[in-house]
Amino acid sequence: MSIALNARQQQMMERLKMDGEIKVIEMKELFSVTEMTIRRDLEKLEQTGAVRRTFGGAILVGKDVALQDRADYMTDEKIRIGRKAAELIEPGESVFIDGGTTTLQIARALKPGLGITVVTNALNVAGELLDKRIPTIVAGGMILESTSTLVGPITSETIASMAFNRVFLGATGVSGLHGFSNSNVYEAEIKKLAIRQASEVNIVIDHSKFGANVLVSFAELAKADRIITDRLPDSELLEACREASVAILEG
């Protein structure tokens, strides 16, 4: 059954298709309506099956939002998260960093000549480390154009042959029920494998992803040692993290 949308809701859907996600406070200001009105709009959009409400907004379900389209979204928060994550890395460690705009900020925050080895399946992360005198191994494979990541059996074979002191993974959503999720099935498989090969698992995620359940769940909460974020989640997710013994570190 098709869902009839009013003009404002149609505009919000168009914004979702362009940006991949929207925020309640931004839509409230854009349309000069109350927060309650926007939340009712999001409920209506969710009924279409193409939208999932999140903590403070909504995302387009199953949309593998292109890397360049996400680069300018919540940039300050991602920079803070990246810097906080980079502080955890010690000289001599082997580290896996996967693709995404938040994980890219980890690479940018690493000090040149740190004395670590980085393994990545992300072309943007590898490019960032080129001039930092940090030995970097790129796990080859098939290029996923929308995210500039390498996926597939060649990538999996490379990662499966290694062991990591720490891994840093992005996620499109996190909830108590479904754990950590991602919009792309191929990337999700790489994340699962990296977790299996790691002594410590860190998920880097901004607060807009709290409460979201996206296409593929790649790990339950208990599989992570730490969530590095810009803001604490609401009480329900916070309690779920505590029960799963997942530390939360604010950047």
Solvent accessible surface area in square Angstrom, and as a share of the most:
residue,aa,sasa,rsa
1,M,219,0.98
2,S,106,0.68
3,I,42,0.21
4,A,86,0.66
5,L,37,0.19
6,N,68,0.35
7,A,69,0.54
8,R,59,0.22
9,Q,13,0.06
10,Q,96,0.43
11,Q,103,0.46
12,M,1,0.00
13,M,18,0.08
14,E,95,0.43
15,R,73,0.27
16,L,0,0.00
17,K,106,0.45
18,M,123,0.55
19,D,56,0.29
20,G,3,0.03
21,E,16,0.07
22,I,3,0.01
23,K,22,0.09
24,V,6,0.04
25,I,113,0.57
26,E,81,0.36
27,M,1,0.00
28,K,80,0.34
29,E,124,0.56
30,L,96,0.48
31,F,39,0.16
32,S,102,0.66
33,V,40,0.23
34,T,83,0.48
35,E,77,0.34
36,M,116,0.52
37,T,24,0.14
38,I,0,0.00
39,R,93,0.34
40,R,135,0.49
41,D,3,0.01
42,L,3,0.01
43,E,75,0.34
44,K,63,0.27
45,L,0,0.00
46,E,42,0.19
47,Q,114,0.50
48,T,51,0.29
49,G,58,0.56
50,A,40,0.31
51,V,3,0.02
52,R,91,0.33
53,R,101,0.37
54,T,18,0.10
55,F,62,0.26
56,G,25,0.24
57,G,2,0.02
58,A,1,0.01
59,I,8,0.04
60,L,24,0.12
61,V,45,0.26
62,G,33,0.31
63,K,64,0.27
64,D,42,0.22
65,V,18,0.10
66,A,20,0.15
67,L,24,0.12
68,Q,133,0.59
69,D,74,0.39
70,R,50,0.18
71,A,48,0.37
72,D,131,0.68
73,Y,38,0.14
74,M,29,0.13
75,T,48,0.28
76,D,95,0.49
77,E,39,0.18
78,K,8,0.03
79,I,50,0.25
80,R,102,0.37
81,I,0,0.00
82,G,0,0.00
83,R,150,0.55
84,K,57,0.24
85,A,0,0.00
86,A,13,0.10
87,E,121,0.54
88,L,37,0.18
89,I,9,0.05
90,E,90,0.40
91,P,90,0.57
92,G,69,0.66
93,E,25,0.11
94,S,31,0.20
95,V,0,0.00
96,F,0,0.00
97,I,0,0.00
98,D,4,0.02
99,G,13,0.12
100,G,9,0.09
101,T,10,0.06
102,T,15,0.08
103,T,1,0.00
104,L,20,0.10
105,Q,18,0.08
106,I,0,0.00
107,A,0,0.00
108,R,121,0.44
109,A,33,0.26
110,L,4,0.02
111,K,147,0.62
112,P,75,0.47
113,G,41,0.39
114,L,38,0.19
115,G,45,0.43
116,I,4,0.02
117,T,44,0.26
118,V,0,0.00
119,V,4,0.02
120,T,0,0.00
121,N,3,0.01
122,A,0,0.00
123,L,73,0.36
124,N,31,0.16
125,V,0,0.00
126,A,16,0.12
127,G,40,0.39
128,E,52,0.23
129,L,3,0.01
130,L,144,0.72
131,D,133,0.69
132,K,28,0.12
133,R,177,0.65
134,I,9,0.05
135,P,82,0.52
136,T,46,0.27
137,I,71,0.36
138,V,63,0.36
139,A,0,0.00
140,G,28,0.27
141,G,28,0.27
142,M,107,0.48
143,I,94,0.48
144,L,26,0.13
145,E,156,0.70
146,S,35,0.23
147,T,3,0.02
148,S,32,0.21
149,T,1,0.01
150,L,11,0.06
151,V,0,0.00
152,G,18,0.17
153,P,116,0.73
154,I,110,0.56
155,T,0,0.00
156,S,34,0.22
157,E,129,0.58
158,T,35,0.20
159,I,0,0.00
160,A,44,0.34
161,S,90,0.58
162,M,45,0.20
163,A,78,0.61
164,F,5,0.02
165,N,66,0.34
166,R,33,0.12
167,V,0,0.00
168,F,0,0.00
169,L,0,0.00
170,G,11,0.10
171,A,14,0.11
172,T,30,0.17
173,G,0,0.00
174,V,0,0.00
175,S,12,0.08
176,G,41,0.40
177,L,153,0.76
178,H,85,0.38
179,G,2,0.02
180,F,0,0.00
181,S,1,0.00
182,N,10,0.05
183,S,12,0.08
184,N,18,0.09
185,V,70,0.40
186,Y,114,0.43
187,E,18,0.08
188,A,0,0.00
189,E,87,0.39
190,I,3,0.02
191,K,6,0.02
192,K,81,0.34
193,L,21,0.10
194,A,0,0.00
195,I,20,0.10
196,R,170,0.62
197,Q,37,0.16
198,A,23,0.18
199,S,95,0.61
200,E,33,0.15
201,V,6,0.04
202,N,0,0.00
203,I,1,0.00
204,V,2,0.01
205,I,3,0.01
206,D,1,0.00
207,H,10,0.04
208,S,2,0.01
209,K,22,0.09
210,F,3,0.01
211,G,41,0.40
212,A,0,0.00
213,N,34,0.18
214,V,15,0.09
215,L,109,0.54
216,V,25,0.14
217,S,54,0.35
218,F,9,0.04
219,A,10,0.08
220,E,107,0.48
221,L,10,0.05
222,A,61,0.47
223,K,110,0.47
224,A,4,0.03
225,D,67,0.35
226,R,48,0.18
227,I,3,0.01
228,I,0,0.00
229,T,0,0.00
230,D,15,0.08
231,R,116,0.42
232,L,80,0.40
233,P,10,0.06
234,D,67,0.35
235,S,93,0.60
236,E,143,0.64
237,L,11,0.05
238,L,29,0.15
239,E,81,0.36
240,A,23,0.18
241,C,1,0.00
242,R,157,0.57
243,E,134,0.60
244,A,24,0.19
245,S,94,0.61
246,V,7,0.04
247,A,55,0.43
248,I,41,0.21
249,L,52,0.26
250,E,83,0.37
251,G,29,0.28
